[in-house]
């Protein structure tokens, strides 16, 4: 297949591009390399793929009508994997307008090009944040998502609705994947596991929001990539599917685990709970197992070991 992959220089996108190339697909990776975090990190992410013959990187925004027109005119894409978005709950509270523009209007621009360009297969990256502040677990795809608690969550829920609209009106086959807190090598530097691991390795205190009792269903990048590839292969009709690790861990237990793996005693620095944060996430992955053959394989202990090994391979650390 010829695949248009948006957000292809990011954490998930760069890993997914390499996997798709391994499987023999052609990948056009579209990314604007914005400054949400250091663009040089994203440039480094795509270096391995750039050596591959069926890979093409295009720098640009999903809001650029002219660029999208040119891309869809130059190449007949068999599928769209749409990962591009402004991400993060807390930043979306500070800059809600850009989340609405990119995550909603940008998704609309792409769906329109799929409609007019004959691209029938779409995989859309949604988020566990759409479940809001619910406390009943595990989270199931049939649960209500009518009460988001951040602009980011709202934008992802809106993206799902747009996808359903285009399936209903225009017959696009769409599979929306609700990712649950993805981590591993290349993870965005501000996200919990990356920032916690760096703090412990550098001998700095870990900023602990709340009392440490909140919990997350962390999902290792390799499992997310395999689930996304399966979604691309089995995209038919309209479906929403959770992709999670199905193994939640408390925040304080996560910090302790990072300390054990790193061989260092973590220090913590208390911080107030943040607006938009939710008390817990926990994916019911039974639908993913039935529909995609999805089975998360990397447990949190192994994932933390791999992440710390990756960080150590990138530089020396003090305070160990």
N, C-alpha and C positions, 0 to 999 in steps of 0.2 A: 504493500500500500504506500501511497504518498500521503504523508501526514503533516498537517499544519499544527505545530505545537506552540501555543502562546505561553509566555512566561518561561521560555526555554532556557534562560541563563540562570534561573533561580535554583534554590535548593532541590526541590522535587523535580523541576523541569530538566535540569542538567543530568540527573541520574536517569530519568525516564528516557531522555534522548539517547543515551548510550545503550540502554536496554533495547529500545526499538531498532537501533542500528544493528545490534547483535542479531536480531531476529530477521534482518534483511529488508527492513522498511526504509523508505526515503523520508527524511525529516527536514522540514523547513522550520527553523526555530526563530520565533519572533519575540523580541524583548526590547524595551526602551532603555534598559540599563539606568533606571532612575536612581536618585540619591537617597531613597528610603534607608538603604545602608550602602556601604562603600561599593561603587560600581566596579572597582578593581577586583573585588571578591567574585563578582559575577563573571567578569572576563576570565578569571582563572578557572571558574567552574566549567567553562565550555572548551577549554584547551584540548582535553582528550578527544572530544567529538570532532573538533575542527580538522583533525588529521584523517577523518574518515571520508570516503568518496561520496557517500549519499547524504551528506550533511551540508546544510546551508544555513548560515546565520544571517538574519536580517535585523538591523537595529531600527526600531520604530514603535510607535504607539498604536494600540488597538482602537484609538479614537481618530486616527488619521484616515479619513475616507479615501483620499487619493492613494495612499500606500496600500490599503486593503484592496482597492480596485485593481491596482497593478499586480498584487500578489495572486489574486484569484484569476486574473486574466492570463498570467504567465504559466500557471500550473493548475492542472485539474487535480484537486485534492480528493482523496477517497474518504478522509476523515479529519475532523477537528478535535484536538485535545486542548481544552481551554483551561489553562492554569493561571493565566495572567490576572493579577488583581492587586490592589492595595490591601495588604494583610495586617492583622493585628487588632486586637480589641481596644487596648488603651489608646494607641495613636488615632484610632477612628473617632474617638470622643473629642480629640483636639482639632481634627481636620475632617469633619464629616462630609463636606462638599466633595472633596476629591474621591472619597469612597463611593459616593453616589454616581459621580461622573464616570469613573473608570469601571467600577464593578457592575454597574447597571447599564449605563449607556454603551460602554465598551462591549458588553455581552450582547446587547441588542445589535450593534454594528456587525458583529461576527455572525450572529444568527441570520441576519439579513443577507450577508454574502453567501452563507451556506444555502439559503433558500434560492437565491438567484443563480448561484454557481453550480447547483446540482450536487452539493455535498450532503449526503443523507445521514451520515454517522457522526454523532457528537458525543464526546465525553466531557462533562462539566465538573470542575473541581469545586465542590461545596465544602461545608465545614460543620463540625460538631457544634459550633457556636450557635447554629440556628435553633438548637433545642432550648436556649435561654437558661433561666435559673432553676430549672426543674430539679427536684431532689429524688424523684422516683427513678430507680435504676433497675435494669439497664435501659438505655435509650433505644427505642425502636423506631423504625422508619414511619410507622403509623401514628406516632405521638404528634400532638399539636405543636406547630412551630409559630403560633400566632402572637407570641409575646417575646420578641427578641429584646436583649438588654444592652445592645451596643449598636452603633451604626454599621459596623462591620458585619455583625450577625444579620441585621436587616438586609444589607446589600446582597448577602449570599442567599438568603431566603427569596429575595426578589429575583435573583438569577435563576433559581430553580423554577419559579413561576413563569418567567420568560421562556425557559426551555420547554415547559409543558405546553405553553401557548403555541409555540412553533411546531411542536409535535402534533398537537390537535388540529391546527389550521393547515399545516403544510406537509405533514407526514414525515418530519425528521425523526429518525431513531435517536433517542437521547438517553444516556445513562448518567445520572447525577450521583457523584460519589461524595459522601460526607466523611471527610478525613478527620481523624481524631489525633490531634497533637503529634505531628510527625517530627522525628528527631533522628540524629545520626550525622555522619560526616557531611559537611557543607551546610548544616543547619544555620539559619539566620542568627547572627551573633547576639541579638537581643532576646532570643527565646530562652526559656527557663533552663533546659538541660545544657545547652551550649554555655550560657553565661554562668551557671552554677559550677560546671566543670572547670571553666577557666579560673573562676574565683578560687576554688579549692587548690588547683594546681599552682596558682600564683601566691597563695597564702593570704588572700584577701577574704574579708567576711562575705558570706552569702546574704543578700538582702531577702528576708523571709517575710512575705506579705501575709498578714493575718496571724492566726495562732498555729499554723502548720497543719491543720486538720483537713484542708481542702485536698481533693484528690483528682488526678487526671489519668485518662486512659492513653498512655504514651504508645506510639506506634512506630516501629523502626522503619527506616526509609526503604529497605529492601522489600519488606512486606507490602508497603504502599505501592511500590513500583509494580510488583507482580499482580496486585489487585487491579491496578489501572490497566495493565496490559490485557488482563482477562476481560475487563470491562470493554475495552476496544474490540476484542475478538467477538464478544457476545452481546454487543449493543443491538437491541431490537425493541421496538415499541418505545415506551417511556417507563423508566424505572428510577427509583431512588434507593441507594444502597449505602449502608455504613461500612467504612473500612477503619477498623480499630484494632488495638492489640488485645482487647477483651481481658485486660489484667491491670486494673487501676492501682495506683500507689499513692499514698498520702505524701504531701509535700515534705513534711519533716522526715519521713522514711526515705524519700528520694535523696535528700541531702546526705543522710547518713550512709546510704548505699554508695553515693559518689565518693564520700570520704574513704570508705573501705576499699573501693576499687583503686582509688588514687594513692592509697597508703598514707593518708594525711588526715588529721583531725579537723573537720570543718568547723569554722566559726560562723555564727549567724548574727545578723543584725536585724532586729524587728522593724517592720514597716507596716503602716495601716493597710487594711484591705483596699483594693483599688476599684473604682467604679467600673462596671461592665464585666468584672470577673465573676465567674460562676462557682458554686461550691464544689461541684464534682462533674465529671464526665465518665461515661461507661457505655461502651458500644455493645449492643446486641448484634453479633455478626452472623446470626443464623441464616439471614437472607443472602448475605455475601457468600456463605458456604454453599448454599443450595444453587444460587444463580451463577456464581463465578468460580466455584471450586476453591474459594479463598480460605486459607488457613494460616493465620499468623504464626511464624516459626521462630522469630527472634525474641526471646524473653528479655525483660527489662535489664536483668543482670548482664547478659551477654551484650545487649545494645549499649549499655554504659561502658563496658570494657572496650568495645570497638570505638566508641566516640572518644574516649580518653586516649586510646592508642593513636587515633587520627590527630588529635590536638597535639600530642607529644611529637608526632612526626613532623609537625609544622614549626616547631621551635622549642627552645629550652625554657624551663620554668623554674622560678625560685620558690622558696618557702616550703619545699617538700621534705 
